[in-house]
């Protein structure tokens, strides 16, 4: 039951209230819950204000939740999870307790390093037939990273050099949905966008055995879509600093990152921090910061050639 704004009960003594806050701060479960909420929000590319609007939970309540000092009700947590497009189990950290086999697999993976986990993921993909043949996989190059990194510009140059189709996945999402990205997000919501994104990616992979694909920055937010991308495409993380991301987007005439948000740079840094571990799963990483377009493209070509990606140019 939620606490009413006004109550006939006597006010709690200041010392007792302080003790309770201190206990909450020290509670490892609340701290872990707050960290998961903050990480999920960053991965989805949502500001706290946007999450507040989507969930109906006040920004102050969300701030307390993320700091690990907000003892939120289960209904509030459900609202937050739905707005994040996540399960309540994922938010609370209990996603692998459904069956004995899940528990046994989780125990096998517990404490393993990133390299071991990656090998386990690839082995499972091969076992279940979800990993494409290396030659077929290398025939599709997918560029990932935040908006403003240079994915579209470099991708178009690379596709022209290799004489293969260039696919802007955002345009394919709009084609599949039959409306613009703004309309999808504004009218249908984040969950619908992820469904269209997954369907568009599946159609591109099925229809284009050779291609260069520029992906939306948030594709890493959906594990199913990102797994599909990793298994069927040779992926390249196109990197830049948060400041350069912002400068390039604004230079393109898009003022949305700055509109009504004084903390735009802080939000962008948190988004990049939240997504970086997922972008880091890419086969290659290319730094475009501080480089001219020609220099960045030359670095991309050299890295692909060194990796032995099996595309032959025109």
MOHUJO-V684958 format. One record per residue. N is the residue number from 0. PSI is psi in whole degrees, 0 to 359 (none if undefined). OMEGA is omega in degrees with one decimal (* if undefined). D_FIRST is the distance of its C-alpha to the first C-alpha in whole Angstrom. Layout:
{{N,PSI,OMEGA,D_FIRST} {N,PSI,OMEGA,D_FIRST}}
This chain:
{{0,136,-179.2,0} {1,151,179.8,4} {2,129,-179.6,7} {3,158,178.9,9} {4,328,178.4,12} {5,142,-177.0,14} {6,147,176.0,14} {7,352,-179.4,16} {8,146,177.9,16} {9,150,-179.7,19} {10,145,179.0,19} {11,136,177.9,18} {12,145,-176.0,22} {13,320,-178.6,23} {14,320,179.3,24} {15,318,179.1,21} {16,319,179.2,19} {17,319,178.9,22} {18,319,-179.0,22} {19,320,177.5,19} {20,318,179.0,20} {21,319,177.9,23} {22,319,-178.8,21} {23,319,-179.7,19} {24,323,-176.6,22} {25,350,-174.9,24} {26,115,-176.5,22} {27,330,179.5,24} {28,315,-179.5,21} {29,323,177.2,19} {30,317,179.4,22} {31,321,177.6,23} {32,315,179.0,20} {33,320,179.0,21} {34,319,178.4,25} {35,319,178.9,24} {36,317,-179.6,22} {37,319,-179.6,25} {38,317,178.8,27} {39,318,179.7,26} {40,316,179.6,26} {41,319,-179.2,29} {42,324,178.9,30} {43,351,-179.2,29} {44,33,-177.2,31} {45,137,170.0,28} {46,166,177.8,28} {47,326,178.1,24} {48,317,179.7,25} {49,320,178.3,25} {50,323,177.4,22} {51,315,179.6,20} {52,320,-176.4,22} {53,328,-174.4,22} {54,340,-175.1,18} {55,13,178.3,16} {56,135,-175.0,15} {57,152,177.8,17} {58,323,179.6,20} {59,318,179.3,19} {60,319,178.2,16} {61,321,178.3,18} {62,316,177.8,20} {63,320,178.9,18} {64,313,-177.1,17} {65,334,177.8,21} {66,351,-179.9,22} {67,18,178.9,20} {68,3,-179.3,18} {69,113,179.7,15} {70,75,-172.6,12} {71,148,175.9,11} {72,163,180.0,8} {73,329,178.9,10} {74,321,176.9,9} {75,316,179.0,11} {76,323,178.0,13} {77,318,176.9,14} {78,316,-178.9,15} {79,316,-179.5,17} {80,317,179.7,19} {81,319,180.0,20} {82,331,178.9,21} {83,356,-177.4,23} {84,29,-178.1,24} {85,162,174.3,23} {86,156,176.0,22} {87,326,178.5,18} {88,321,179.2,21} {89,320,179.8,23} {90,320,-177.2,21} {91,353,172.4,19} {92,22,-176.1,23} {93,46,-172.2,23} {94,350,-174.1,26} {95,43,179.6,29} {96,17,-172.2,27} {97,323,-176.0,28} {98,164,175.8,31} {99,321,-179.7,34} {100,320,176.2,36} {101,313,-178.7,33} {102,319,-179.8,33} {103,319,177.6,37} {104,318,179.6,37} {105,320,-179.4,34} {106,323,177.1,36} {107,326,-176.6,40} {108,345,-176.0,38} {109,132,176.0,36} {110,0,179.6,38} {111,150,177.1,41} {112,171,-177.8,42} {113,322,-179.9,42} {114,316,178.7,45} {115,318,-179.4,45} {116,322,178.2,41} {117,317,178.0,43} {118,321,178.6,46} {119,318,178.7,44} {120,315,179.8,42} {121,321,178.8,46} {122,319,177.3,47} {123,321,177.9,44} {124,318,177.9,45} {125,320,179.9,48} {126,320,-175.9,47} {127,7,174.6,45} {128,27,-178.8,48} {129,352,179.7,45} {130,126,-179.0,48} {131,159,175.3,50} {132,139,-176.5,54} {133,319,-178.3,55} {134,318,178.6,58} {135,321,-179.9,55} {136,318,-178.4,52} {137,347,179.7,55} {138,353,173.0,56} {139,122,177.3,53} {140,122,-179.6,52} {141,127,178.2,48} {142,128,-179.6,47} {143,164,179.5,44} {144,173,-178.9,42} {145,158,174.5,41} {146,136,-180.0,42} {147,359,-179.2,45} {148,335,-177.4,46} {149,16,-176.4,49} {150,314,-176.3,48} {151,315,-178.4,50} {152,310,179.9,53} {153,322,-179.7,54} {154,318,178.9,53} {155,320,177.7,55} {156,318,-178.7,58} {157,318,179.5,57} {158,320,178.2,57} {159,319,179.6,61} {160,322,-176.5,62} {161,354,-179.8,61} {162,48,176.6,62} {163,162,179.0,59} {164,146,171.8,56} {165,126,-176.5,54} {166,121,171.9,50} {167,106,-171.7,48} {168,329,177.1,44} {169,320,179.1,43} {170,324,177.6,45} {171,325,176.5,45} {172,316,178.4,41} {173,322,178.6,42} {174,315,-179.1,45} {175,319,-176.7,43} {176,335,-177.2,40} {177,18,178.0,42} {178,174,-176.2,41} {179,165,177.5,40} {180,319,179.4,38} {181,321,179.1,36} {182,322,177.8,36} {183,309,-177.8,34} {184,317,-175.0,32} {185,324,-174.7,31} {186,326,-172.2,31} {187,333,175.8,30} {188,171,-175.3,28} {189,322,-178.1,29} {190,319,178.4,28} {191,320,177.8,31} {192,315,-179.5,33} {193,324,177.8,33} {194,315,178.8,34} {195,322,178.6,37} {196,315,-179.9,38} {197,317,-179.5,38} {198,319,178.9,40} {199,318,178.8,42} {200,317,178.7,43} {201,318,-178.9,44} {202,322,178.3,46} {203,315,-179.4,48} {204,320,179.8,49} {205,323,-172.6,50} {206,346,-175.1,52} {207,94,178.1,53} {208,337,176.1,55} {209,126,-177.2,56} {210,163,166.1,54} {211,129,-173.1,53} {212,126,171.8,49} {213,121,-173.2,47} {214,156,173.6,43} {215,149,-177.9,40} {216,331,-175.8,39} {217,11,-178.1,35} {218,335,178.7,37} {219,348,-178.5,36} {220,340,-179.3,32} {221,109,-175.6,33} {222,323,-178.4,34} {223,313,179.9,36} {224,319,-177.6,38} {225,322,174.3,38} {226,317,179.3,40} {227,316,179.8,42} {228,313,-179.0,43} {229,325,-174.9,44} {230,336,-173.6,46} {231,355,-177.5,48} {232,151,169.5,49} {233,119,-170.0,50} {234,143,179.1,48} {235,123,175.1,48} {236,114,176.3,46} {237,113,-168.8,47} {238,152,170.5,46} {239,167,178.0,46} {240,158,177.2,45} {241,321,-179.6,42} {242,318,179.7,44} {243,323,174.4,47} {244,310,-176.9,44} {245,314,-178.5,43} {246,318,-177.1,47} {247,320,180.0,48} {248,316,179.2,45} {249,321,178.7,45} {250,334,177.9,49} {251,359,178.4,49} {252,6,179.3,48} {253,107,-178.1,44} {254,5,-176.7,42} {255,323,-179.1,38} {256,335,-176.1,38} {257,344,-171.1,38} {258,116,174.2,37} {259,22,-176.2,34} {260,99,-178.6,34} {261,343,-177.7,35} {262,33,-175.0,34} {263,317,-178.3,35} {264,320,177.8,37} {265,319,178.0,35} {266,318,-179.1,33} {267,319,178.5,36} {268,319,180.0,36} {269,321,177.9,33} {270,313,-179.7,33} {271,319,179.2,37} {272,320,-179.7,35} {273,328,-176.5,33} {274,340,-174.5,35} {275,318,179.0,38} {276,332,179.0,38} {277,316,174.2,38} {278,327,-178.5,41} {279,351,175.7,42} {280,354,-177.8,43} {281,157,179.2,45} {282,327,-179.0,49} {283,157,172.7,50} {284,130,179.7,49} {285,125,178.5,51} {286,121,178.6,51} {287,349,-178.8,52} {288,134,177.4,51} {289,11,-179.6,54} {290,147,171.2,56} {291,166,179.2,58} {292,316,-179.6,57} {293,319,-179.4,61} {294,320,178.8,60} {295,319,179.8,56} {296,321,177.8,58} {297,321,178.2,61} {298,321,177.6,58} {299,314,178.9,56} {300,315,-177.7,59} {301,319,-178.9,61} {302,319,178.2,57} {303,318,179.4,57} {304,319,179.1,61} {305,328,179.6,61} {306,350,177.5,58} {307,29,178.7,60} {308,129,-168.9,58} {309,55,173.2,60} {310,137,179.5,61} {311,126,-178.6,64} {312,176,-177.1,65} {313,none,*,67}}
